[in-house]
Amino acid sequence: MAAQTGPTTNHKINGNGQIYCYGELLKTIQMAKLFEDSKTFVDMKLKQAPAKTLEDFELLMESKNRTPSREDLQKFVDDYFSPKGTELELWTPTDWKANPSFLDQITDPDLKQWGQELNNIWKDLGRKMNDDVLKNPEYYSIIPVPNPVIIPGGRFIEFYYWDSYWIIRGLLHSEMQDTARGMIENFMSIVQRIGFIPNGGRVYYWGRSQPPLLTGMVKSYVDFTNDDLFAINALEVLEHEFEYFVNNHSVQVKGHNLAVYRDSSTGPRPESYREDVETAENFDTPEAKEDHYSELKSAAESGMDFSSRWFINENGTNVGNLSNLRTRSIVPVDLNSFLYWNAKLIAEFHAKAGNVDKMTEYEKKAQTLLQGIQDVLWNEEAGCWLDYDMINEKPRDYFVSTNLAPLFVKAYNISDTEKISASVLSYIEKNKLDTFPGGVPNTLYHTGEQWDFPNVWAPMQYIVVEGLANLNTPAAKELSKKWALRWVKSNFKAYTDNFHMYEKYNAEEFGGHGGGGEYGVQTGFGWSNGVIIEWLSKHGRELSEGSGGGGAGTTKSLISVVGVAAVTIVALIAGRVLW
Ligand SMILES: OC[C@H]1O[C@H](O[C@H]2O[C@H](CO)[C@@H](O)[C@H](O)[C@H]2O)[C@H](O)[C@@H](O)[C@@H]1O
């Protein structure tokens, strides 16, 4: 494949790195805090070519003794940049259907209506790049892709890598196979051009990826369409992405080659520049600041930006703040599980192609990863997998939803299923994970960061619930279904209250949305919609029967009789007592 091989050259995507990725212009404008949300500036389009913009900026700096006022900078931005988002047009997916068949699986009329509304939201989240992006990419921070995309929503107006896994599954359940395939083909074209898939569809994400789920997307597409040829044709790209991750993220731990999240760029996150410079004030030297920036961006690569999951303080615990980020020194359960899954799926696709040698090669890679996951990450005492702290050479015995990720991808010996099921269920019991009315929180630690307590996120809820279902033991299956139904009901309550699907929810409050972190809670929202559509499709009949301890049927009949206000009170009580 003629792809560039590593992230070191990727600041050349679109040829405008000095505007959007690093340099004096970016620093000066972002530090002036011209916009409430730092992401706004780096999403704006250039009016002049990058070279001319840089030249004129230099003239401005010289003329102002290198200390331009806020007003000077505001004028410069107004003169040289167009508002954000002008490169994207609203796009109604051409394969969108008013009544996809998943709706037939839902018996309850209110839930069916909700399913219909979620299906409508795909039209709000569809985006197509205008032709000028392809002609003049250097004027934009958006990474050109051939096909339209479904975005997460809110401030996230471009594609995001791992979000797209759940979006694509939702699209497939909504019978929008063309849109789903188009998004997968976009990612494949990005791997061919850039060598890996950046965190999101902007050049400023040039040094980091996100949890590697492209191969999982292809698997989902093939499961829905039986189009084996699609997987076979994708193999070269999928192998390339797998090798990219392994080659650029490897660490040696206890004699095993495992992976960590690791960014390869320099400087603060362009889209949160000022925020990063401020937290870096806690560090004295340029080297220590640069290390801090790396930890922040590596945490962003994990998708969990930010969380106590990545804190290691001087005592070796997770108590701390962003200054304690040590992402690169923590071997994560999810990343290694995903890599195992990628290797297994690549082997499976090679088997479909009849290529036994390649199948064996990737089976071996999977087994090597599995051995590492077992030896380093499985913790017999805890009865679960735990992230591993390489600084203090010890497991991190803190609940994070990703501790259960191996269940999702079956990264364990299947002959151990009964034992693992019993251990994991008692781990769940010990951590009281079934006591939260709004879903399983991402962690049990309250830091104010958005990937900490009490926030609960659709993708992690999905991994936990589907992971338990995979175990296929009666107790695990029962809990899986109970949590899936609870999640659907809680999201429904949030939706009936405010007519929004949220980016994150609140484990402590049935129907409550999440908060915290460096930006306000966003609505839309791609992955939340995808997970609900899948579970409405899978559990739509049980939901109307009120199984799993209280049903949406109860909520529905009350809606028609006593109205929304009373339902709010009843559902809140029900959330605590029944669900
Ligand atoms: O601008 C701050 C951060 O925003 C993104 O992260 C969050 O939203 C993403 C899109 O839904 C999601 O993939 C991620 O898990 C969220 O934490 C962005 O991905 C970060 O890189 C960025 O720093």
The ligand as a Gaussian input file, in Angstrom:
#p B3LYP/6-31G(d) Opt

LIG

0 1
 O      -12.589000      18.937000      22.428000
 C      -12.338000      18.087000      23.504000
 C      -12.298000      16.642000      23.082000
 O      -13.495000      16.343000      22.378000
 C      -13.597000      15.058000      21.794000
 O      -13.852000      14.075000      22.789000
 C      -15.165000      13.782000      23.141000
 O      -16.070000      13.732000      22.042000
 C      -15.770000      12.760000      21.021000
 C      -16.891000      12.840000      20.002000
 O      -18.097000      12.396000      20.543000
 C      -15.644000      11.364000      21.615000
 O      -15.157000      10.498000      20.626000
 C      -14.683000      11.360000      22.805000
 O      -14.738000      10.094000      23.392000
 C      -15.147000      12.419000      23.807000
 O      -14.334000      12.406000      24.940000
 C      -12.353000      14.664000      21.025000
 O      -12.444000      13.310000      20.631000
 C      -11.109000      14.856000      21.849000
 O       -9.962000      14.505000      21.137000
 C      -11.061000      16.336000      22.239000
 O       -9.886000      16.579000      22.928000

